[in-house]
């Protein structure tokens, strides 16, 4: 792993929003091939950190932001197709809104079958459940066809069995991944490295094999101390570029 290319690098990186510190002297290095789970309570800085990583090399990243970043009035097919906008010209993209392109239609149909959405392909997003919408967002990220996946709670709206399967599939399809989660069991079972954040800082960065559920729970219990019960500042939103 030490010979692999460094994809993301932060050195004592801090960020303030509205007079509040949302990232506090964060230092980390993530290499190609690593599968990293990002844990921590709400407001710890996970979304902000993912956004900072995304800005370093957006052209290599398949992004799934929290909430999905989907377009309600478009169909499942069209939302997944958005992941390919960097690969097609403007004219082809506009034509695809009127008459789906054969190559993309076939590929997206196959992908939605894998995600259990084949019967919803031409439904608009406003007709889908939360779990189905999340699977559409996963489909769009997969259709981006990039080596790096950044996900902000990408399987939080699906049932536990689906979460296991979808997360496993996402990690198989991407060489490198950094994924924000609340489910510590998924982090331990699917990732080789775990970073825990609290109050905008990294308080743990270790191999998953060196941790267990009790150790991770301890970090969350510490975050519930009176000193950490102040309202957390809002984290930065995503700046998505065709992903």
LINVENZI-V983125 format. One record per backbone hydrogen bond with DSSP energy under -1.0 kcal/mol. NH is the residue of the N-H (numbers start at 1). CO is the residue of the C=O. If there is no record, write none. Layout:
BEGIN
NH | CO
NH | CO
END
This chain:
BEGIN
4 | 1
7 | 30
8 | 30
10 | 28
13 | 26
15 | 23
17 | 20
20 | 17
22 | 15
23 | 15
24 | 200
26 | 13
28 | 10
30 | 8
32 | 5
34 | 31
36 | 177
37 | 193
38 | 179
39 | 195
44 | 41
49 | 45
50 | 46
51 | 47
52 | 48
53 | 49
54 | 50
55 | 51
56 | 53
60 | 57
61 | 58
62 | 148
64 | 150
68 | 65
74 | 71
76 | 123
77 | 121
79 | 75
80 | 76
81 | 77
82 | 78
83 | 80
84 | 81
85 | 82
87 | 84
93 | 89
94 | 90
95 | 91
96 | 92
98 | 95
99 | 95
105 | 101
106 | 102
107 | 103
108 | 104
109 | 105
110 | 106
111 | 107
112 | 108
113 | 109
114 | 110
115 | 111
117 | 112
120 | 117
123 | 120
125 | 74
126 | 72
127 | 124
128 | 125
133 | 129
134 | 130
135 | 131
136 | 132
137 | 133
138 | 134
139 | 135
140 | 136
141 | 137
142 | 138
143 | 139
145 | 142
148 | 60
149 | 176
150 | 62
151 | 178
152 | 64
153 | 180
156 | 153
163 | 159
164 | 160
165 | 161
166 | 162
167 | 163
168 | 164
169 | 165
170 | 166
171 | 167
172 | 168
173 | 169
176 | 147
177 | 34
178 | 149
179 | 36
180 | 151
181 | 38
187 | 183
188 | 184
189 | 185
190 | 186
191 | 187
192 | 35
193 | 35
194 | 206
195 | 37
196 | 204
197 | 39
198 | 201
200 | 44
201 | 198
203 | 196
204 | 196
206 | 194
208 | 192
210 | 207
211 | 208
216 | 212
217 | 213
218 | 214
220 | 216
221 | 217
222 | 218
223 | 219
225 | 222
228 | 225
229 | 226
END
